[in-house]
């Protein structure tokens, strides 16, 4: 029987990251509200340190290491945002960090990870197993492995996103959360069930990688090949042994969004709200838009999970470049 973290752990994480993580703003758009016939609130984690919610979980996990573990160092695997989060957190806490990243990770994410002091080891996301590489490096060098989502301290750190949102706004009728491996969604579920138990909670993943949706439908973790999608932060192959049971217990449904919908959302948010959100960060908004007719008159939360995208790539996608 797995001991699952609780909202008390999210609250403790909130205290740990205080003064290090930003309390990100909540934005609104009159155009969106009129289009939905509802009140829509955007939690802007694209404005978090290193540009994504991942800093919360990375810093929370590293801050709990023993002096011996800190001295030996950590290893993490990530397509980019968790990589940057661990690298920056490690620099702040004076911990050596090795980061396993796909060779085709966005150039900006790769450069930022190296800039924060991370020792980057590259791999092929379509032919190699990043988890195995991470485990082997940990065993060989005595490093502590900090996975991107299936870790209690990581997911509880991510849950502080929803904790802040509910504490600022009060209960919501629905909350839409991007979904990859489930760290953000499971952490937010712990906060939602404690602070807004009647809130309808939706995870949203790419259409090309709907393993979470299939897992929820079948009642068991479904493994898939690495999905081909512009939402690089959600190119995961399966949910985690910690994240899945929380999602199964606390999440109302898992929805999907197409790459075309993500591009439309990126363009809208940049044009009308004047902020840059990466494709993965738009998953929640894309799904909410698709079901807006069911949301009329309600108070809706949307988590914009990150803003780390190369500007040339962003311009190409919103300008009509093929995904």
C-alpha positions as CSV (number, residue, x, y, z in Angstrom):
1,X,0.0,0.0,0.0
2,X,1.5,3.3,-1.1
3,X,1.4,6.2,1.4
4,X,0.0,9.1,-0.6
5,X,0.9,12.7,0.3
6,X,-1.8,14.9,1.7
7,X,-2.8,18.6,1.7
8,X,-0.8,19.0,4.9
9,X,2.3,18.2,2.8
10,X,1.3,20.8,0.2
11,X,0.9,23.4,3.0
12,X,4.4,22.5,4.3
13,X,5.8,22.8,0.8
14,X,4.2,26.3,0.6
15,X,6.2,27.4,3.6
16,X,9.4,25.8,2.4
17,X,9.3,27.6,-1.0
18,X,8.2,31.0,0.5
19,X,10.7,33.7,-0.4
20,X,12.1,31.6,-3.2
21,X,9.2,30.9,-5.6
22,X,7.1,33.8,-6.9
23,X,3.5,34.1,-6.0
24,X,2.4,34.3,-9.5
25,X,-0.4,36.7,-10.7
26,X,-3.9,35.8,-11.6
27,X,-5.0,37.4,-14.8
28,X,-8.4,37.9,-16.4
29,X,-9.6,38.8,-19.9
30,X,-12.9,40.6,-20.6
31,X,-12.9,39.0,-24.1
32,X,-12.6,35.5,-22.6
33,X,-15.3,36.2,-20.0
34,X,-17.7,37.5,-22.7
35,X,-16.9,34.5,-25.0
36,X,-17.5,32.0,-22.2
37,X,-20.3,33.8,-20.5
38,X,-18.3,33.0,-17.4
39,X,-15.6,34.4,-15.1
40,X,-12.3,32.9,-16.1
41,X,-9.2,33.3,-14.0
42,X,-5.7,32.5,-15.4
43,X,-3.0,31.4,-12.9
44,X,0.2,32.6,-14.7
45,X,2.9,30.1,-13.9
46,X,4.6,31.2,-17.1
47,X,5.7,34.1,-14.9
48,X,7.2,31.8,-12.3
49,X,11.0,31.7,-11.7
50,X,12.6,29.9,-14.7
51,X,9.3,30.3,-16.5
52,X,7.2,27.4,-15.2
53,X,5.5,25.9,-12.2
54,X,8.3,23.2,-12.0
55,X,10.4,25.5,-9.9
56,X,8.0,24.9,-7.0
57,X,8.4,21.2,-6.9
58,X,12.1,21.2,-7.7
59,X,13.0,23.6,-4.9
60,X,10.8,21.8,-2.4
61,X,12.4,18.5,-3.2
62,X,16.0,19.7,-3.1
63,X,15.4,21.7,0.1
64,X,14.6,18.5,1.9
65,X,17.8,16.7,1.1
66,X,20.3,15.8,3.9
67,X,23.7,17.5,4.1
68,X,25.3,14.3,2.7
69,X,22.9,14.2,-0.2
70,X,23.4,17.9,-1.0
71,X,27.2,17.4,-1.1
72,X,27.0,14.3,-3.4
73,X,24.6,16.1,-5.8
74,X,21.4,15.3,-7.7
75,X,20.4,14.0,-11.1
76,X,17.1,14.7,-12.9
77,X,15.6,13.9,-16.3
78,X,13.4,16.3,-18.2
79,X,12.4,17.7,-21.6
80,X,13.2,21.2,-20.2
81,X,11.2,22.8,-17.5
82,X,12.0,20.3,-14.7
83,X,15.6,20.5,-15.9
84,X,15.7,24.2,-15.4
85,X,13.9,24.0,-12.1
86,X,16.3,21.5,-10.6
87,X,19.3,23.3,-12.1
88,X,18.2,26.7,-10.7
89,X,17.2,25.2,-7.3
90,X,20.5,23.4,-7.1
91,X,22.4,26.6,-7.7
92,X,20.4,28.4,-5.0
93,X,21.1,25.7,-2.6
94,X,24.7,25.0,-3.6
95,X,24.1,21.5,-4.8
96,X,25.8,19.9,-7.9
97,X,23.2,18.9,-10.5
98,X,23.3,16.6,-13.5
99,X,20.4,16.9,-15.9
100,X,19.4,14.3,-18.5
101,X,17.7,16.0,-21.5
102,X,16.6,15.0,-25.0
103,X,19.0,16.2,-27.7
104,X,16.1,17.9,-29.4
105,X,14.9,19.8,-26.3
106,X,14.0,23.4,-27.1
107,X,17.3,25.4,-27.5
108,X,16.2,28.0,-24.9
109,X,15.4,25.3,-22.3
110,X,18.8,23.6,-22.9
111,X,20.7,26.9,-22.7
112,X,18.9,28.0,-19.6
113,X,19.6,24.7,-17.9
114,X,23.3,25.0,-18.6
115,X,23.2,28.7,-17.6
116,X,21.9,27.7,-14.2
117,X,24.9,25.4,-13.8
118,X,23.4,22.1,-14.7
119,X,25.7,19.4,-16.2
120,X,23.6,18.3,-19.2
121,X,23.7,14.7,-20.5
122,X,21.7,14.3,-23.7
123,X,19.8,11.3,-25.0
124,X,17.3,10.4,-27.9
125,X,13.8,10.7,-26.5
126,X,12.4,8.3,-29.1
127,X,15.0,5.4,-28.8
128,X,16.4,5.7,-25.2
129,X,14.9,5.4,-21.7
130,X,15.6,8.6,-19.8
131,X,14.5,7.0,-16.5
132,X,17.0,4.2,-16.9
133,X,19.8,6.7,-17.8
134,X,18.9,8.7,-14.7
135,X,18.9,5.6,-12.4
136,X,22.3,4.5,-13.8
137,X,23.9,7.9,-13.2
138,X,22.5,8.0,-9.7
139,X,23.9,4.6,-8.9
140,X,27.3,5.2,-10.5
141,X,28.0,8.5,-8.9
142,X,26.0,8.3,-5.6
143,X,23.5,11.0,-6.7
144,X,20.0,11.5,-5.5
145,X,17.4,11.1,-8.3
146,X,14.8,13.8,-8.5
147,X,12.2,12.6,-11.0
148,X,10.0,15.2,-12.7
149,X,6.6,14.2,-11.3
150,X,6.4,10.8,-9.4
151,X,7.9,12.1,-6.2
152,X,6.0,13.3,-3.1
153,X,8.0,16.4,-2.5
154,X,7.9,17.4,-6.2
155,X,4.1,16.9,-6.6
156,X,3.4,18.7,-3.3
157,X,5.5,21.6,-4.4
158,X,3.4,21.8,-7.6
159,X,0.2,21.7,-5.6
160,X,1.1,25.1,-4.1
161,X,-0.1,26.5,-7.5
162,X,-3.7,25.6,-6.7
163,X,-3.3,26.4,-3.1
164,X,-2.4,30.0,-4.0
165,X,-5.2,30.2,-6.5
166,X,-8.0,29.1,-4.1
167,X,-6.6,31.2,-1.3
168,X,-6.7,34.3,-3.5
169,X,-10.1,33.6,-5.2
170,X,-12.0,31.3,-3.0
171,X,-13.9,28.3,-4.4
172,X,-14.1,27.8,-8.1
173,X,-16.6,25.8,-10.1
174,X,-14.0,24.2,-12.3
175,X,-10.2,24.1,-12.7
176,X,-8.3,23.1,-15.8
177,X,-4.8,21.8,-15.3
178,X,-2.2,20.7,-17.9
179,X,-1.2,17.1,-17.6
180,X,2.0,15.2,-18.5
181,X,3.2,12.8,-15.9
182,X,0.7,14.1,-13.3
183,X,2.8,16.0,-10.8
184,X,0.9,19.3,-11.3
185,X,-2.5,17.7,-11.5
186,X,-2.1,15.5,-8.5
187,X,-0.7,18.2,-6.4
188,X,-3.5,20.6,-7.4
189,X,-6.0,17.8,-6.7
190,X,-4.8,17.6,-3.1
191,X,-5.2,21.4,-2.8
192,X,-8.6,21.4,-4.5
193,X,-10.2,18.7,-2.5
194,X,-9.1,20.5,0.7
195,X,-9.9,24.1,-0.2
196,X,-12.7,23.7,-2.8
197,X,-14.2,20.2,-2.5
198,X,-17.0,20.9,-5.0
199,X,-14.7,22.2,-7.7
200,X,-14.8,20.1,-10.9
201,X,-11.2,19.2,-11.6
202,X,-10.0,18.5,-15.2
203,X,-6.6,17.3,-16.4
204,X,-5.7,18.1,-20.0
205,X,-3.1,16.4,-22.1
206,X,-2.2,16.4,-25.9
207,X,-4.5,14.4,-28.2
208,X,-1.4,12.5,-29.4
209,X,-0.5,11.4,-25.9
210,X,-3.7,10.6,-24.0
211,X,-2.2,7.9,-21.7
212,X,-3.7,9.7,-18.7
213,X,-7.2,9.7,-20.2
214,X,-6.9,6.0,-21.0
215,X,-5.5,5.2,-17.6
216,X,-8.4,6.9,-15.9
217,X,-10.9,5.1,-18.1
218,X,-9.4,1.6,-17.6
219,X,-8.4,2.0,-14.0
220,X,-4.7,1.1,-14.5
221,X,-1.6,3.0,-15.7
222,X,-1.4,2.9,-19.5
223,X,2.1,3.1,-21.1
224,X,2.5,4.6,-24.6
225,X,5.3,5.5,-27.0
226,X,6.6,9.1,-26.7
227,X,3.9,11.1,-28.4
228,X,4.6,13.5,-31.3
229,X,3.2,16.8,-30.2
230,X,4.3,20.4,-29.9
231,X,3.5,20.2,-26.2
232,X,7.0,19.0,-25.4
233,X,6.4,19.4,-21.6
234,X,3.7,16.7,-21.9
235,X,5.5,14.2,-24.0
236,X,5.4,11.7,-21.1
237,X,4.8,8.0,-21.6
238,X,2.8,7.2,-18.5
239,X,1.5,8.5,-15.2
240,X,3.3,7.8,-11.9
241,X,2.7,5.3,-9.1
242,X,2.0,8.3,-6.8
243,X,0.3,10.6,-9.3
244,X,-2.1,8.1,-10.7
245,X,-3.9,7.0,-7.5
246,X,-4.4,10.7,-6.5
247,X,-5.7,11.5,-10.0
248,X,-7.9,8.4,-10.0
249,X,-9.4,9.4,-6.6
250,X,-9.7,13.2,-6.9
251,X,-9.9,14.2,-10.6
252,X,-13.3,14.4,-12.3
253,X,-12.1,13.8,-15.9
254,X,-9.1,14.0,-18.2
255,X,-9.6,15.9,-21.5
256,X,-7.4,16.4,-24.5
257,X,-6.4,19.2,-26.9
258,X,-5.0,19.2,-30.4
259,X,-1.8,20.9,-31.5
260,X,-3.9,23.2,-33.7
261,X,-6.0,24.3,-30.6
262,X,-2.8,24.9,-28.6
263,X,-1.5,27.2,-31.4
264,X,-4.8,29.1,-31.5
265,X,-4.5,29.6,-27.7
266,X,-0.9,30.7,-27.8
267,X,-1.8,33.3,-30.4
268,X,-4.8,34.5,-28.5
269,X,-3.0,34.8,-25.2
270,X,-0.1,36.7,-26.8
271,X,-2.4,39.0,-28.7
272,X,-5.1,39.8,-26.2
273,X,-3.4,39.2,-22.8
274,X,0.2,40.3,-23.9
275,X,2.0,37.2,-22.4
276,X,3.9,34.3,-23.9
277,X,2.7,30.8,-23.0
278,X,4.4,27.6,-24.3
279,X,2.2,25.0,-26.0
280,X,2.0,22.7,-23.0
281,X,1.0,25.7,-20.9
282,X,-2.1,26.2,-23.1
283,X,-3.6,22.8,-22.6
284,X,-6.0,23.8,-19.9
285,X,-7.2,26.9,-21.8
286,X,-7.7,24.8,-25.0
287,X,-9.9,22.3,-23.2
288,X,-11.9,25.0,-21.4
289,X,-12.5,26.7,-24.7
290,X,-13.8,23.5,-26.2
291,X,-16.4,23.0,-23.5
292,X,-17.2,26.6,-22.8
293,X,-20.9,26.1,-23.5
294,X,-21.0,23.9,-20.4
295,X,-19.3,26.6,-18.3
296,X,-21.7,29.5,-18.6
297,X,-22.3,31.5,-15.5
298,X,-19.5,29.7,-13.6
299,X,-16.2,30.7,-12.0
300,X,-13.4,28.9,-13.9
301,X,-9.7,28.5,-13.1
302,X,-7.1,27.8,-15.8
303,X,-3.5,27.1,-15.0
304,X,-1.0,28.5,-17.6
305,X,1.8,26.2,-16.6
306,X,4.8,27.6,-18.4
307,X,6.2,30.1,-20.9
308,X,9.5,28.6,-22.1
309,X,9.5,28.5,-25.8
310,X,12.0,29.8,-28.3
311,X,10.8,33.0,-29.8
312,X,11.6,31.9,-33.4
313,X,9.6,28.7,-32.8
314,X,6.7,30.7,-31.2
315,X,6.6,33.1,-34.1
316,X,6.7,30.3,-36.6
317,X,3.8,28.4,-35.0
318,X,1.5,31.3,-34.5
319,X,2.4,32.6,-38.0
320,X,1.3,29.4,-39.7
321,X,4.3,27.2,-39.6
322,X,3.5,23.4,-39.7
323,X,3.6,21.9,-36.1
